[in-house]
């Protein structure tokens, strides 16, 4: 979300076209996705504390690298190819360490601490995530206007380093390491152990329709959401709207996402995820249709409401779908594959929209591709059976 704000500044500083930068983003992100399933295994072996601290420190270094990519390009002779290689490397690093490892680890480490109130707890976390995602473009745009885009990246790198220190000091991998219990259990209660023994492997998870429904649904959100954020100023300009309106869009969307997240997180603990996933996909579909008619007031409202509701439910679904259905033992590896596909999809999004603009002089063609995919996934969601809460006990039996 943060890198998208720097798109136009990087285009100018690196002397790349919008399509060239989108392709660099595509290659760097696709490359990072190839390693995320293996990174999930690292999480399963090393735990969240080590993984998150190391990923945060690495992310700080990659953000610093992007901040000097224009200077490095000049030092090594300049030209489009040199600039392209440097920014591709930078995108690889931030996508692999940030949206890949750090996002996956921070989600998984919380899930093993709670069971009875897992939905409520993860929705509370989701409020901060959704709000942070939504206001990040506004905060970074303000930081760029105040100090410049290089300096804004330096500040971002410093925050990542601080977070690495916080992870080392305060984070613990599971309740057992602190001598406490998962909520809802006593020392005599063996349910947690039994469920852990019945956790599914990655191979078993991949053979289930629910894995692919959840993964592809989260993936289309990554594709569409990243594309819109990456080209937000250009998309709004094509609809006759200003840059101020483009960045202001994130705030009302955050409000809808926050309210949806809290409400649904409270409701989902005792219910199947199926209706929530259906509403999530319907929200994204409404938002995509709104983008087609962004020049109209109702189109803007549909975009805000659709992406806000869908984004709030995305947080609920991404947190609960895999641990509910497949258990905690191989959670890192299973969610690692899902994250790899999500990151891959997020790489395709900006390039798809950019190429659509190049060949059709409009973003409409790319939007129609997304709309068709959402309709198909929505039909799939109605057909796939989903288990009740905490059904992981039956997985792989």
JOCORJO-V497212 format. One record per residue. N is the residue number from 1. OMEGA is omega in radians with two decimals (NA if undefined). Layout:
BEGIN
N:OMEGA + N:OMEGA
END
This chain:
BEGIN
1:-3.11 + 2:-3.10 + 3:-3.10 + 4:-3.11 + 5:-3.08 + 6:-3.04 + 7:-3.06 + 8:3.10 + 9:3.11 + 10:3.08 + 11:-3.12 + 12:-3.06 + 13:-3.08 + 14:3.13 + 15:3.09 + 16:3.04 + 17:3.12 + 18:3.14 + 19:3.10 + 20:3.11 + 21:3.10 + 22:3.12 + 23:3.06 + 24:3.09 + 25:3.14 + 26:-3.08 + 27:3.14 + 28:-3.09 + 29:3.09 + 30:3.10 + 31:-3.14 + 32:-3.10 + 33:-3.11 + 34:-3.06 + 35:-2.99 + 36:3.07 + 37:3.07 + 38:3.10 + 39:3.06 + 40:3.08 + 41:3.08 + 42:3.13 + 43:-3.14 + 44:-3.09 + 45:-3.01 + 46:-3.09 + 47:-3.04 + 48:-3.06 + 49:-3.14 + 50:-3.07 + 51:-3.09 + 52:3.12 + 53:-3.13 + 54:-3.14 + 55:3.14 + 56:3.11 + 57:3.09 + 58:3.12 + 59:3.10 + 60:3.14 + 61:-3.13 + 62:3.07 + 63:3.06 + 64:3.12 + 65:3.11 + 66:-3.11 + 67:3.14 + 68:-3.09 + 69:3.12 + 70:3.10 + 71:3.10 + 72:3.13 + 73:3.11 + 74:-3.12 + 75:-3.12 + 76:2.99 + 77:3.11 + 78:-3.11 + 79:-3.07 + 80:-3.07 + 81:3.14 + 82:3.11 + 83:-3.12 + 84:-3.13 + 85:-3.11 + 86:-3.09 + 87:3.05 + 88:3.09 + 89:3.12 + 90:3.11 + 91:3.09 + 92:-3.08 + 93:-3.08 + 94:3.12 + 95:-3.13 + 96:-3.06 + 97:-3.06 + 98:-3.11 + 99:-3.14 + 100:-3.00 + 101:-3.03 + 102:3.12 + 103:-3.11 + 104:-3.11 + 105:-3.11 + 106:3.09 + 107:-3.04 + 108:-3.05 + 109:3.12 + 110:-3.03 + 111:-3.09 + 112:3.13 + 113:-3.04 + 114:3.05 + 115:-3.08 + 116:-3.12 + 117:-3.07 + 118:-3.14 + 119:-3.12 + 120:-3.12 + 121:-3.11 + 122:3.08 + 123:3.07 + 124:3.03 + 125:-3.11 + 126:3.09 + 127:3.13 + 128:3.14 + 129:-3.12 + 130:3.13 + 131:3.12 + 132:3.10 + 133:-3.05 + 134:-3.09 + 135:-3.13 + 136:3.12 + 137:3.13 + 138:-3.11 + 139:-3.12 + 140:3.06 + 141:3.08 + 142:3.14 + 143:3.10 + 144:3.14 + 145:-3.10 + 146:-3.00 + 147:-3.02 + 148:-3.02 + 149:3.07 + 150:-3.09 + 151:3.11 + 152:3.10 + 153:3.10 + 154:3.10 + 155:3.13 + 156:3.11 + 157:3.13 + 158:3.12 + 159:3.13 + 160:3.11 + 161:3.09 + 162:-3.12 + 163:3.08 + 164:3.09 + 165:3.12 + 166:3.14 + 167:3.14 + 168:-3.04 + 169:-2.93 + 170:-3.02 + 171:3.01 + 172:-2.95 + 173:-3.07 + 174:-3.12 + 175:-3.09 + 176:-3.12 + 177:3.13 + 178:3.13 + 179:3.11 + 180:-3.06 + 181:2.96 + 182:-3.07 + 183:3.11 + 184:-3.10 + 185:3.06 + 186:-3.13 + 187:-3.14 + 188:-3.04 + 189:-3.11 + 190:-3.08 + 191:-3.09 + 192:-3.13 + 193:-3.14 + 194:-3.13 + 195:-3.14 + 196:-3.14 + 197:-3.11 + 198:3.12 + 199:3.14 + 200:2.99 + 201:3.09 + 202:-3.14 + 203:3.11 + 204:-3.12 + 205:-3.09 + 206:-3.14 + 207:-3.10 + 208:3.10 + 209:-3.07 + 210:3.09 + 211:-3.08 + 212:3.06 + 213:-3.13 + 214:-3.09 + 215:-3.12 + 216:3.09 + 217:3.08 + 218:3.14 + 219:-3.14 + 220:3.04 + 221:3.13 + 222:-3.14 + 223:-3.06 + 224:-3.11 + 225:3.14 + 226:3.14 + 227:-3.13 + 228:-3.14 + 229:-3.11 + 230:-3.08 + 231:-2.96 + 232:-3.10 + 233:-3.14 + 234:3.14 + 235:3.14 + 236:3.11 + 237:3.12 + 238:3.10 + 239:3.12 + 240:-3.13 + 241:-3.01 + 242:3.06 + 243:3.11 + 244:3.10 + 245:-3.13 + 246:-3.12 + 247:3.12 + 248:-3.14 + 249:-3.04 + 250:-3.05 + 251:3.10 + 252:3.07 + 253:3.11 + 254:3.14 + 255:3.12 + 256:3.14 + 257:-3.11 + 258:-3.14 + 259:3.13 + 260:-3.11 + 261:-3.12 + 262:-3.10 + 263:-3.08 + 264:3.07 + 265:3.09 + 266:-3.09 + 267:-2.91 + 268:-3.07 + 269:-3.09 + 270:-3.04 + 271:3.03 + 272:3.11 + 273:-3.00 + 274:-3.12 + 275:3.13 + 276:3.11 + 277:3.11 + 278:3.12 + 279:3.10 + 280:-3.12 + 281:3.09 + 282:3.09 + 283:3.11 + 284:3.12 + 285:3.09 + 286:3.13 + 287:3.13 + 288:3.08 + 289:3.08 + 290:3.10 + 291:3.11 + 292:-3.09 + 293:-3.06 + 294:3.13 + 295:3.10 + 296:3.12 + 297:-3.13 + 298:3.10 + 299:3.10 + 300:3.13 + 301:3.12 + 302:3.10 + 303:-3.09 + 304:-3.10 + 305:-3.09 + 306:-3.14 + 307:3.09 + 308:3.12 + 309:3.13 + 310:3.13 + 311:3.08 + 312:3.12 + 313:3.06 + 314:3.13 + 315:3.13 + 316:-3.08 + 317:-3.09 + 318:3.14 + 319:-2.93 + 320:-2.98 + 321:-2.99 + 322:3.13 + 323:3.09 + 324:-3.01 + 325:-3.00 + 326:3.07 + 327:-2.97 + 328:-2.95 + 329:-3.10 + 330:-3.04 + 331:-3.13 + 332:-3.12 + 333:-3.13 + 334:3.12 + 335:3.07 + 336:3.09 + 337:3.10 + 338:-3.14 + 339:3.10 + 340:3.13 + 341:3.09 + 342:3.14 + 343:3.07 + 344:3.13 + 345:3.13 + 346:3.09 + 347:-3.11 + 348:-3.02 + 349:-3.12 + 350:3.14 + 351:3.11 + 352:-3.14 + 353:-3.13 + 354:3.11 + 355:3.08 + 356:3.10 + 357:-3.14 + 358:-3.00 + 359:-3.08 + 360:3.12 + 361:-3.12 + 362:3.06 + 363:-3.02 + 364:-3.10 + 365:3.12 + 366:3.13 + 367:3.12 + 368:3.06 + 369:3.13 + 370:3.14 + 371:3.12 + 372:3.12 + 373:3.14 + 374:3.11 + 375:3.13 + 376:3.12 + 377:3.11 + 378:3.06 + 379:3.10 + 380:-3.12 + 381:3.11 + 382:-3.03 + 383:-3.04 + 384:3.07 + 385:3.12 + 386:-3.07 + 387:3.01 + 388:3.12 + 389:3.08 + 390:3.14 + 391:-3.10 + 392:-3.14 + 393:-3.07 + 394:-3.07 + 395:3.04 + 396:-3.12 + 397:NA
END
